[in-house]
Amino acid sequence: MRRITLKPPPPAMYNKCPSPVATFEASQMAVLDRTGVRTRLFSRENPDAAKVGDILLVRTRSGDPFAGVCLNIRRQGVDTAILLRGQLTRVGVEMWYKIYSPNVEGIEVVQRRAKRARRARLYYMRQPKHDVGSVENIVRQYQRQKAALGTSDVKGRDANSDKKKNNKRGRN
């Protein structure tokens, strides 16, 4: 009678990496949000986090900053996104921004909502009765106050950016 030799099974991958998706997401978050500022800004545990109804200012690499009322926060790890509603040339515009996108330079809370929103998604603000309208004046006032305090922590600009502009115009 012939004996069959049995070999032990190979070590399971589960022992090496119990949850590969969570590990991959954690590594991506470490790359995309090194300081953890954006994670804290939209965390449920943070009492100072941005919430729906707040007026947010998003600065992107390409184009002008966009400000609007936050209608929705979709928390999905690396794919966390916010929906902002603002007005451009008297037309209501809604923009989705992925908060961990490399194209987004910074997100600032311009004004907090006076009361807690009683809905998770404020889609009713699309109706003319509830529409906030243009938030341009509120943002301009916020930027004036920020400039007066001298906290110019605008990312992506260095201290010499004004000098560079003036030199292009022929001034010192």
N, C-alpha and C positions, 0 to 999 in steps of 0.2 A: 504494500500500500504506500502510496506517495503522499508526502506531507506538503502542504501548501504553507509557504512562509508569509506571514502577515506583517506588513510594515505599519508603524504608527502613522496616524494622519498628520499632515503638515500643520504647523501651528496656525491657529485661527487669526485672521486679520483683526477680529474684534479685540483681542488682547492688546494689539499694538495701538489701535486707534478706535476707541469705543464709538465715537460719533464723528465720522469724517466730514460731514457737512458743517457741523458746528465748529470744528477745528479750522476748516477752510474759511468760514465766515469771520472767525476771530482773527485769522491772519490778514484777511482783506481789510478789516476794520483798523488793524494796526497800521496798515499802509496808507489807507485813505484818510484816517482821522488820528494822526499821531498824538495830538494833545488831548483828545477826548472832548473838546469843546462842543462840537456839534452833537455828539451823543448825549451830553448833559443837557444841551439846549432843548432837545426833544424827548428827554426821558420822562417816563410817567412818575418816577420816584422824586424827581427834582421839583420842589415847590415853585421855583422861579423859572420853570420851563415855559417855552412858547406853547400857547394853547390856541384852539380855534377861536376866532373873533379878534385876535391880536393883529395889529398892523405891523407887518414885517417888511424889511428892506433887504433885497437880495442883490448882491454885487456879483456880476459875472465877468469873465475875462473879455468876452466880446460884447460890445454894446453898452448901453446905459444901464444903470441900476434900475430894478423894477420894484416898486412898492405896491402893496395891496393888503387887503384883509385876508387873513388865513381862513379859508372855508373848510379845509380838510387836511388832516395829517394821516398819511398812510404809513404805518410803522411795519416795515418788513425787513429788518436787519440792514443789510447793505443797500437794499432798494428802497429805503425810507424816502418818502417824497411828500411835498406840501403843495397844496393848491392855493394860489393867491388870486384874488380878484381886484383889479384896479381899473382905472380909466385912462385911455390914451385917446386924445383928441375927441373927448366926449363920447367915446364908444367903450362899453364895458368889455374888458379883456380878462380872460382867465389863463393862467400859466401854471403848468406843473413843473416843479423843480425837484430834482434828486439831490438831497442834501449832501451826499458824499461824492457827488460828481466833481471831477477835477476842474470843470469849467466854472463851478461856483466858488468864488473867492471868499465870500463872507455872507453871513446872515445876521441881521441885527433886529432886535425887537424895538420898534419905534414907539409904540404906544400899547399898553395893555388894555384889554377889555374891562370896562367898569365893573360888570358883574360876570359871574361864571356863566358860560354858555350852557344851556340845558339840552343841547343836542351835540352829537359827535361830529355831525357834518351840517354845515350851515348853508345848504343849498337854497333855502328859502330867501337868502339875501340876493338872489338873482332877480327877484321880483322888484319892480319899481318902488313898491311900498316900503320895502326893507333895505333897499340898496343904499350903501354908505355914500356912494359917489366917488368923487376924486379925493384921494388922500394926499395930494400933492402939497397942500398947505401945511398939513400936519408933519409931513416929512421934512419940509423946508424949515419949519420951526425947530424940529428935533436937530437938524444939522446945524442950525445957528447956535442952539444951546451947547451942542457938542463942541463946536469951534470956540465958543466963548470960554468953556471950561479948559480948553487946551488939550483935550484927549483925542488926538488925531491918530487913532490906531487903525487907520484904513489900510488893509492888507493889499499888497501888490504895488504900493507906491513908496518910493524912498524919499528921503529928506531933500534930495536935489531935483526932484521932478519939476518943481516950479522954476528953478533956475534953468533947466533944460528947455522948458517952454519959452521962457523969456529970451534965451539965447537964439532960438529959432526965429523969433520975431525981430531980432536985432537989438534987443535991450539987454542990460546987465541985471 
